[in-house]
Amino acid sequence: MKPIRLRKELPFVEWPQGIRRRWETAFAKGDDFLDDGGPGAHLQPTSRAALKSACGRFLRYLSLEGCDLDVEALEKQINPKLLKAYVEYRRPSCSERSIAIELHHVRLAFRLIFPQVDWTWLLNATKRIAGQAKQKPAKHHLVTSDELYVLGLELMDAAIEAANARGEVSKACAFQYRDGLIIALLAVIPLRRRTLTARSSSCYPQRYLSGLISISRNSEIEFLGQPGTMAFGLQTRAG
């Protein structure tokens, strides 16, 4: 049996008729280039959907509370007291920042469909909620050089195992070993891109990589010369 999903938004067809009619007028497109249409006709479909979704959730709450809006006296019904109750209703399922964004969308929508009402108080309340919201720490998704080094070794080990299983060094195995070697090398020694690409294209052909792969895992790789010089290269030595 599928779980019953509770509706979070009031479907547009169930909106109060007066609000639905004003919405359609506010977002109606002009008939030609001389007709600008409604005040919200310039909004993109994604922006329009965000405003409609926020209004739908707000109207859903009013429907649950049995509050019938009078479009002719809207400013008397939608007041700070009602807003406070709505915020408390949304807090168990939303963060303060999400609530602030939703109220911002509600205010933008109401400003378009009820331009005669002063919504400054709603703007101030939204700013206060946003200001009190906890800031989320920035996620940089940084990867340390140790992790890159381990990844390079894992790629090289996997290439060796694949080559041993096949009994030969395929081009895919050679390229995987090359990629792992480059990642591990850069994790230890930061090279210029020009130096790296020059060494990759001239010193790591498939035959050379095949030789590296055929060496046992206990072998050591020595760095010759100084990075960035023509003498820089790799030398293998059996352990």
C-alpha positions, 0 to 999 in steps of 0.5 A: 500500500502506497503511503498517502502524501499530504498536499503542501500546496492548494491547487490553482483550481481550488484557489479563491475565485477572486485571487485566481482571477487577479492572478490570471490578469497579473500574469496575462501576456499582451496580444501584440508588441504594443500591449505589455500585458499584466505586471507579471507577464515579463517573468520567466516560467521558473519565477512564475512557478516559484511565486505560484508554489509559495502562494499555494502553500500560503493559501493551503494554510488559510484553507486548513484554518478555515479562513476565507479571504475577502479580496476587497479587504485583504489588508485587514485579513493578512496582517502580522498576527496571521503571518506569525501563525503561518511562520510557526506552522511552517517552522517544523518542516522548514528552516528559517532561510526557507521560510524567508524565501517563501515569504519573499515570493508570497510578497512578490506575488501579492504585490503583483495581484494586489498592487493597491495594498502596501506590503512594506510590513511583510518585506520588513518581517521577511528581512528580519527572519532572513537576518536571524537565520543561521548561516550555512558554512560554505562547502568547498569540497576540497580534496587533500593531496593525501587523498589524491596520492592514494587515488593515484596509487589505487589507479596504478594498482588496478591497472597492474591487476587488470594487465596481469589478469589479461596477460598483456598490457592493453591500451586501457591499462596503460592509460589508467596507469598513466593517469594514476601516475600523473595524479600521484606525481602531482600530489607530491610535486606540483608541476607546471602544466606545460612541463607535465604535458611535455613529459606525458606526451614524450616519456609515457608512450604505451611501450614505456608504460607497459614496462612500468606495469610489468615491474613488481609492486615492490619496485621504487620510482625515483625522480631524476633531475629538477622539476621543470628541467629537461633532465627531469624524468622517472627511473624504476628500481627493483626493491 
